[in-house]
Amino acid sequence: MTISEDLDAAVTDHTTDSSTDARLSALLDRLTLEEKVLLLTGRDFWTTAPIEKIGLRRILVSDGPSGVRGEVWDERSPSLNLPSSTALGAAWDPDIARRYGNVAAVEARRKGVDVVLGPTINLHRSPLGGRHFEAFSEDPHLTAKLAAAYVAGVQENGVGATPKHYIANDFETDRFTANVVVDDRALRELYLLAFEEAVTEAHAWLVMSSYNSVNGATVTENDLLETPLNSEWGFDGVVISDWTAVRSVNSARYSQDLVMPGPAGPWGEALVAAVTAGEVDEAAIDRKVLRILRLAARVGALEGFEPAVAAPVVVEDGIRFAKEAEVAGSVLVANTGELPWQAETLTKVAVIGHNARFARTQGGGSATVLPERVITPLDGLIAALPNASVSYSVGAVVQEGIAELPLTSIVNPQTGEPGARVRFLDADGGELFVEDRRATALVWFGGDAPIAESKVLEFSTRYTPEATGEILLGFASAGNGRIIVNGALLHEETVVPEGTDLGAAFLSPPSASVAVQVTEGVPIELVVEYDIAPEGALMGALSITIGIEPDLSSPDALIAEAVAAAAAADVVVLVVGTNSKVESEGYDRSDLDLPGRQDDLVRAVAAVNPRTVVVVNSGSPVLMPWRDDVAAILLSWFGGQEYGDAVAAMLLGEAEPGGRLPTTWPATLDDVPVFNVTPEDGVVRYDEGIHIGYRAWLKAGTAPAYEFGHGLGYTTWTLDGVTVDEAALPAVGATSVSVSLTNTGDRAGKQVVQVYASRADSSIDRPVRWLVGFAPVTAAAGESVSVDIRVPERAFADWQDGWHYETGRYLFEVGTSVSNLPLSVPVTLN
């Protein structure tokens, strides 16, 4: 039985029986109109309102597509950091996705979280999308299967999952106000399809509505919330808004159920008045409240109702899984035969790259979690090669803006322990609240800090420099701040946020700094005073990072140092990647270039050492103009907290990279067929219709650097034969494709079998081919195996004011990427 076939069997039924509905209705009848409306807006950033008289406690929700942060954003309450969603997408494995959801739910339960705000399943429509690291793929079928498995994994451990962002929120620029113009066919066949199985198969308990408009109507005031979500898909859960996405009382007339955050918002008293005046039907309010009560019953927040799952039932070691998931999703896109290495043959290894030491394990934005530890590629290789000499060179600076001070270099001046003292002060300098923190990148997004009542945040620590010279000491946060060193005010500046996106201004603000001369080992007393703004859309939340801006004064010297190390080494591991200014919530990318001088670095290093292996630490595509000059390229995405151990295991052959590309990687930006993510006059036009991702590349006839579905392993395979069970085709039903294959290499390995459909003589516009099924397969050396791949009936459908099935002859093409398809078999739909 396949994962898709047993999905319903293991997921708690999403429906409620008539007696439960009757009991929920009885509770509803006990509520006044004011109490009903109270339930429809969050109590604060992360919780819903409790009502004691009916036994309703708060429901706690948390960001967490790649980990679960919990109620506070605090390094003293660390979270498991899983690999990014693009790594999960690259695994092409619903079982991994389901386990990912299982692990996330266990972490949620540990932190008292009832609802995880994930998975993010918007499509990679353009590679310039700035938040694509948080989503799975450019293909709706692959996305739908993985999303349904993720949701099932979360909910079978008793935590609500929240597929987001519904719908057509596939970009970040002006996401609050942009209007997406998209035809019904593309909307149904691509963007809605990606969400559909998470509701119809995995029975998601929530869905998050997005900021943008679709075809002129804001999503929170859009008929798409009812049709197809409720009326066709049978959704009986809660539509929760993205934070501040609901803007008017009018949205209460639509199938928007819960406004976040609270307690302020557009509903509240205004909605009570609208109902009283007959402008909004109270029946609409009752339906929303019943859905929230149903959710409360499912997660165990309502007295007298047994939760759907009392305690996690599928539990495994999350740290071990984080490494396994990273290996499963890493994609070896090029290998001249260099990999895998044998550890015992290596005597001198040069590790090069900013990201080798300061790895990105996750993308920027609201999904960020704070792990207890991170294993970098440098850490992993040093540990895995105890008998080799491992050198490190930065090579090129990737960092932009402020990097936090390492805990090992700071001491709390009050406690003498590693860390810093943070005080919230009133207008007279009186202390309102104090925290002893163990980090210098600080966010208050919920919690007890009296932000609204405070005038100044005071940060103080004793910092011991690691080297002698000039450093750029500063802070990153929108607003006015002062930098004080050894009691002297060195700098004061008001930092103005870039652009209008509140999320980007809050989570990735610009910085201010001042040059300070320091001496290695000689501590300085550092104080930063930050004036808390008295108003603002994010009042009640605060973020600030204190640290050091990068030294960009000697880029040629850094490259020269790396080249010398490479020339003296047996092999080179060169880690390149992006930074938090390139891939983060709140803004899209302007290009696909690696930041800084990294391309120059790769060329220079490869010129002196032909055994250079490049590890790419990015969440989505980057250009690699040097890709033919290196021995191997491993795409490792944002690898989670066990990143370095996973990379070392793959390079040394202890594990095989198991990923295949979930998104096309271009050779040049000019080649990209679907490009635009920036609204023009407030509008993003999805004029390409159904042709996005590999579909658009095939239509354009342009060859990318690495195509959809591509990926190499450490063994070889033959695809031996394919047959199709056509019994269901005349009835327009699902069919099964059986594929036999053989591992012809000398070690066990993984292959991903992919099935694409095509229709050469179609009467309608279709892609050259489109993915209709896939299956990950493992086999021992020399072993022959077969796999049955279910192709759903929807694979044949097109949208024409309803699902339409064109009869006649189709071709199933089977292989290991969108163009490497050695097997084919015709099928006929009657």
DOSELUM-798374 format. One record per residue (C-alpha): residue in three letters; x, y, z. Coordinates in steps of 0.02 Angstrom, whole numbers, plus 50000, padded with zeros to 5 digits. Layout:
BEGIN
alaXYZ ...
***
This chain:
BEGIN
met500005000050000 thr500735017049950 ile500795032650057 ser499425040649953 glu498325025349966 asp498455023850154 leu498335042450189 asp496515042050242 ala496745026150342 ala497955033850466 val497275051450478 thr495965055350606 asp494325058250516 his494085076850487 thr492225076150502 thr491275076750664 asp489775065950700 ser488045073050723 ser488085071550913 thr489715081450920 asp488975094750807 ala487445095550919 arg488515097851074 leu489535111450990 ser487935120150937 ala487325119451117 leu488895128451172 leu488645141251035 asp486895144651100 arg487625149451270 leu488655163451195 thr488125181451175 leu488445190351012 glu489885199651092 glu490665183251151 lys490475175550980 val491335190150897 leu492685189851030 leu493165172350973 leu493415178050794 thr494945188950829 gly496525183050914 arg496815187551095 asp498615192451053 phe499955188150925 trp499845169350945 thr498285164251041 thr496415164251024 ala495225170751155 pro494695158951295 ile492915158451363 glu492885150251533 lys491005147951547 ile490985135151405 gly492645127051453 leu493615134551309 arg495455138051338 arg496565147751223 ile497235139551064 leu499085142851037 val499715144050858 ser501515145150803 asp502545148350649 gly503445132850598 pro503555125950421 ser505345120250458 gly505265119150647 val504095125450783 arg504605141150874 gly503265141451008 glu502505156151098 val504105166151120 trp505545169851002 asp506895166451128 glu508555157251120 arg508235151351299 ser506815140651230 pro507675132451080 ser506795123250940 leu507235109050824 asn507805116550658 leu507315105150513 pro507955107250334 ser507045119750225 ser505475115150130 thr506445115249966 ala507505101150038 leu505905092050082 gly505255095149906 ala506875088649832 ala506695072149925 trp505195067949814 asp504625056649955 pro502905057550038 asp503525046250177 ile504885058750222 ala503595072750213 arg502435063450329 arg503825060050454 tyr504315078450441 gly502545082650495 asn502615069650634 val504215077250703 ala503535094950690 ala501985089750787 val503005081550926 glu503995097650940 ala502365107550944 arg501675096951085 arg503295099251182 lys503045117951170 gly501185117751208 val500745122751030 asp499045117450962 val499235123250782 val500735123950666 leu500635137550534 gly501235126850391 pro501595119450269 thr501925133450146 ile501395126449978 asn501385141049858 leu502195136749693 his503915141849630 arg503165151749487 ser504725162349460 pro506465158849531 leu506495176949591 gly505205173149724 gly506065177949886 arg505185165349998 his505305149849890 phe506445141350016 glu504885139450122 ala503875130549987 phe504085113949899 ser504115114849711 glu503665122549545 asp502495107949505 pro500725106649576 his500655087549578 leu502285085549673 thr501795099549791 ala500065092349822 lys500705075049866 leu502035081549985 ala500865094150064 ala499535081050098 ala500835069650178 tyr501525083850286 val499775088650346 ala499375070450384 gly500975068750484 val500605084050590 gln498795079750625 glu499015061350663 asn500015067550813 gly498575078650869 val499155095750809 gly498245106350681 ala499125109650516 thr498855125550414 pro499215124750227 lys499675142350170 his499575155050090 tyr497905152550003 ile497995158049862 ala499165163949721 asn500385171849845 asp501915166149747 phe502925182149770 glu503345194449909 thr503445211749828 asp501955222349883 arg501135206249945 phe499935216050056 thr499175225649913 ala499585216949748 asn498195210249639 val498545193949549 val497665192649382 val497565174249336 asp496375164549226 asp495245151249298 arg496135137049211 ala497845141149284 leu497055144549453 arg496225127549457 glu497555116849372 leu499055124349461 tyr498805135349613 leu497245127649688 leu497795110049642 ala499325112249752 phe498165114649901 glu496765102749857 glu497395086049924 ala497945093850089 val496075096750115 thr495215082550023 glu496445068750068 ala497335074250227 his495865084550294 ala496825099750355 trp496065107550509 leu496525125250454 val496985135050298 met497835152150300 ser497165165750186 ser498445176850104 tyr498725195550093 asn498545198049906 ser497015200249797 val496525188149661 asn495645195149508 gly495195211149599 ala494585204449766 thr495665203349921 val495815185049968 thr495035187850140 glu493535194950046 asn493545182749903 asp492315169449846 leu493785157449829 leu493675154950017 glu492005146449990 thr492205139049817 pro493105127649797 leu493785126649975 asn492165123350068 ser490855119149940 glu491865107349830 trp493265101049941 gly492235098850099 phe493355109250210 asp492615110450385 gly494065118850472 val494585136650512 val495165149350385 ile496445159150484 ser497095175350411 asp498895179250379 trp499405192050509 thr498475208650472 ala497755201750309 val495955205650363 arg495635224150338 ser493765227150349 val492115221850425 asn491575217150250 ser492705201850258 ala491545194350389 arg490275191550251 tyr491475179250170 ser492145162450229 gln493535170450330 asp493415163450506 leu494815170050617 val495715186850615 met497525187050674 pro498335194750769 gly497345202650909 pro496675209951014 ala496445224750898 gly495765221850725 pro494425226950601 trp493055215850674 gly492725217250862 glu491495230850908 ala491275235850726 leu490695218250683 val489495217750831 ala488755233950768 ala488635227350590 val487705211750648 thr486545222050758 ala486165233450612 gly485775218650499 glu487265222050386 val488065205250426 asp487005189750454 glu487245182250627 ala487155165050546 ala488815169050462 ile489545172850633 asp488845156650704 arg489655146450566 lys491355154150603 val491185151250789 leu490675133050764 arg492235130250660 ile493335137650795 leu492475126950927 arg492725111550816 leu494565115650803 ala494645117950992 ala493855100851016 arg495095092850896 val496635099850983 gly495985096751160 ala495595114851203 leu493745112051243 glu493175103651403 gly492045088651382 phe492725084151210 glu494055071051182 pro495455077751072 ala495715069650903 val497375062750968 ala497715063151155 ala499615061751138 pro500855059750996 val500775042350924 val502165043150795 val503765048350882 glu505565047150826 asp507225055650863 gly507005072850785 ile508855076850779 arg509245060750688 phe507795063950570 ala508435081550532 lys510045073950465 glu509125060350369 ala507945072950289 glu509415083750235 val510265068850153 ala508635063550069 gly508395080749993 ser510165085749943 val510405085249755 leu512035080349673 val511835089349506 ala513595086749438 asn514975074149474 thr516465070149364 gly516785054449465 glu517585064149607 leu516295059249738 pro516135050149850 trp517805052249936 gln518575039250050 ala519045047250215 glu520615036850238 thr521355043350074 leu521225061750123 thr522685069750213 lys522425088250180 val520715096050152 ala520395114550119 val518695120350176 ile518285137250098 gly516815148950104 his515895160550221 asn514425148450228 ala515555134050276 arg515795142050446 phe514235152850457 ala513005141250374 arg511215145650333 thr510135131950404 gln508485140950369 gly507805155750274 gly507405172650347 gly505725178750408 ser504325173250520 ala504735154750500 thr506425156850586 val506735145850737 leu508165146150863 pro509045129350877 glu510065124351026 arg511545120750913 val512025120950729 ile513305109450650 thr514125118850507 pro514995110450359 leu516665115150437 asp516145107050601 gly515525091450512 leu517095088950408 ile518285091650554 ala517325078650655 ala517255066350510 leu519095067850464 pro520065065950627 asn521615059750536 ala521665073550406 ser522255091550414 val520735102650385 ser521075121050350 tyr519795135050337 ser519775150850231 val518305162750217 gly518705166750034 ala517315179450009 val516155188850124 val514325183950103 gln513595192950253 glu512615208950230 gly512115219550378 ile512375215450561 ala512945198150618 glu512605194250799 leu514015192450924 pro514455174350966 leu513955168751140 thr515745163551175 ser516315181651160 ile515035190551270 val514765191351459 asn513245198051550 pro513955212351656 gln512725208751797 thr512825189851811 gly514565186151744 glu513805172351637 pro513905171551447 gly512605183251372 ala511885200551394 arg510715210551505 val509185218351424 arg508135231251515 phe506505239851466 leu506445257451536 asp505095270651558 ala505245288951508 asp506185292951670 gly507405278751650 gly506515267751775 glu506665249151751 leu505025240851698 phe505675223751648 val507345214651638 glu507975199151549 asp509635190051549 arg509855184051370 arg511065172051285 ala511055180051112 thr511205197051030 ala509895194150894 leu508295197350991 val506465196950944 trp504945199951053 phe503405193550964 gly502295188751108 gly502905185651284 asp502945196351440 ala504035211151393 pro503055227451418 ile503455234551248 ala501945246051236 glu502325253851406 ser504195255951378 lys505155270351302 val506925263351290 leu507705246251270 glu509425245351347 phe510605231351295 ser512255229051386 thr513645216251375 arg515525214351394 tyr516235209551224 thr517965201951202 pro518625203851023 glu519395188950935 ala520665199450838 thr521535216250843 gly520945229550721 glu519455239950672 ile517705232750683 leu516045240250631 leu515005238850789 gly513155242450775 phe511335237550779 ala509965232750656 ser508215238950693 ala507085252150618 gly507115267450730 asn508315277850833 gly509755270250930 arg511365274651019 ile513005264851026 ile513985267251187 val515715259451211 asn516625260151378 gly515425273551437 ala515655285151286 leu514265288651159 leu515085284650992 his513605285250874 glu511755289350865 glu510695286150711 thr508905284250658 val508765269150544 val507415270750411 pro506665254450345 glu506815250650161 gly505185248550064 thr503455246750136 asp503375228450186 leu503105227950374 gly503735210150389 ala505375214150303 ala505595230150404 phe505295220450564 leu506275204550532 ser507655210650417 pro507925229250450 pro509385239750391 ser510795243550511 ala511855257250587 ser513655255250643 val515225264450698 ala517065260150677 val517885254550839 gln519705250150868 val519865234250972 thr521245223151037 glu521185204251038 gly520735197951211 val520395215151285 pro518545216751331 ile517485232051298 glu515895237351385 leu514535238751253 val512845247051279 val511535249951146 glu510035260751187 tyr508555259351070 asp507065271251074 ile505445261351064 ala504215269650945 pro502575274751029 glu501515268650884 gly501595257650731 ala500735243150645 leu501815230850740 met501595238850910 gly501835225751042 ala503255217650943 leu505085222250935 ser506655215850851 ile508465221350863 thr510145213450824 ile511745219850902 gly513375214650822 ile514645218050687 glu514485222950504 pro515645214150380 asp517365220550336 leu517355222550147 ser519025231350135 ser520125217150067 pro519145205649950 asp520655201449841 ala521675196549992 leu520305184650052 ile520265176049882 ala522155174849876 glu522205166750048 ala520895153949993 val521825150249831 ala523425146749927 ala522525134650042 ala521685126049894 ala523315123849801 ala524105115349952 ala522645103349983 asp522185086249916 val520375091549893 val519325107149918 val517595108849991 leu516985125949939 val515325131250016 val514435145449927 gly512725152349966 thr511525166349998 asn511225177250149 ser509715183850244 lys509605198950129 val509425187849976 glu508145174850030 ser506895180350160 glu505085184150190 gly504565201450137 tyr505505204349976 asp505895195849812 arg507575193849728 ser508205205949596 asp509375192949520 leu509995175249548 asp511825179549575 leu512785173349725 pro513115188349837 gly514845195949852 arg516375189149761 gln515895170849773 asp515895167549585 asp517655174849573 leu518155164049721 val517545147949640 arg518425151449477 ala520065155649564 val520025140349677 ala519525128249538 ala520965134749432 val522245128549559 asn521385112749620 pro520425101749498 arg519695091849643 thr518585106149699 val516845101249757 val515575115249777 val514195113949906 val512795126449872 asn511965133050031 ser510435141749961 gly508575138949977 ser508165141149793 pro509075143049626 val510675153049604 leu511705155249447 met513295145049436 pro514305151549287 trp515785140749344 arg514785124549350 asp515815116049213 asp517465120449298 val517255110649460 ala517305092149501 ala515585090749581 ile514125101549638 leu513005097049784 leu511435107449811 ser511135106449998 trp509775119750020 phe509575126650197 gly510055110850286 gly509365112050462 gln510355110750622 glu511235094350576 tyr511795101750410 gly513665099350430 asp513575081150482 ala512435077550334 val513615086150211 ala515125076750279 ala514195060150268 met513735063250086 leu515455069150031 leu516285054150114 gly515055041550045 glu514295036550211 ala512635042150137 glu512045045249960 pro511275061949911 gly509475056849881 gly508695072449807 arg508045077049635 leu507695094849581 pro505945100849627 thr506275116849530 thr507205120849369 trp508915129049393 pro509315141449252 ala510995144449170 thr510685163149151 leu509345175049210 asp508915179649030 asp508415161548997 val507055161349132 pro505375160249042 val504265166149187 phe505105180649269 asn503995194249338 val503645195249524 thr503545214149537 pro501815221849522 glu501545234749386 asp500235247549438 gly499825235949582 val499535220649472 val500505204449447 arg499895196049288 tyr500055177349276 asp499955178949087 glu500905162749060 gly499345153149113 ile499715134749146 his501515136049084 ile502615138649236 gly504195129749291 tyr504775115749177 arg503195117649075 ala503745135149026 trp505525129448991 leu504895115648876 lys503735127648786 ala505155140048760 gly506335126348701 thr507735133248810 ala508935121848901 pro509195126049085 ala510775122549184 tyr509895108249274 glu508155102449233 phe506675097949342 gly506835080549416 his508715079449386 gly509885072249516 leu511345060149526 gly511795046849652 tyr513255035549689 thr512625020649591 thr511925017349417 trp510205011749361 thr509295004849211 leu507425006849184 asp506914990149114 gly505074990949071 val503394999149096 thr501594992949090 val499945001749121 asp498344995149196 glu497085002849077 ala495574994949158 ala495035011049242 leu495325022549095 pro493655020549007 ala492785025949168 val493935040949187 gly494735034249344 ala496455032449418 thr497655020449336 ser499255011949388 val500925012649299 ser502094998249341 val503955001449314 ser505364988949333 leu507144994849362 thr508844988249415 asn510234995249521 thr511724990849411 gly513034998549524 asp514074991749667 arg513164999849813 ala511385002449873 gly510535018049811 lys508975028149780 gln508115032549617 val506575043149589 val505475036149451 gln504465049849366 val502945048049255 tyr502435062049136 ala500935062949023 ser500845071248852 arg499535073648717 ala500245077448546 asp498615081048455 ser497645089748592 ser496255101548543 ile496725112948689 asp498305121448746 arg499305109248852 pro501075108048918 val502315098148813 arg502215085848959 trp501665086549138 leu502065076449294 val500695064049340 gly501565052149460 phe503195048049546 ala503965036049671 pro505615035349765 val506405018149749 thr507855010349845 ala508774994549796 ala510334985049845 ala511784983349725 gly511254972449578 glu509454971349636 ser507974972649518 val506364979949587 ser504684985749524 val503584999849581 asp501755003849550 ile501405022349528 arg499615028149543 val499085041149414 pro497505050349472 glu496075053349353 arg496335072049373 ala497975069949278 phe496945069549118 ala495815084249161 asp495785102249105 trp494695116049178 gln493285123049069 asp492045130049196 gly492155112649271 trp493325097949250 his493375092149070 tyr494145076049005 glu494775075548826 thr494605057848761 gly495855049548647 arg497665044448650 tyr498925050248782 leu500725045148806 phe501505041048974 glu503375044348973 val504405036849114 gly506145041449172 thr507215050749296 ser506965069049248 val505795079249140 ser506835075648984 asn507735059449027 leu506275047948986 pro506855031648907 leu505205022348928 ser503495026348858 val501815018148842 pro500225024448756 val498565024948846 thr496845028748779 leu495485038048872 asn493765033348807 
***
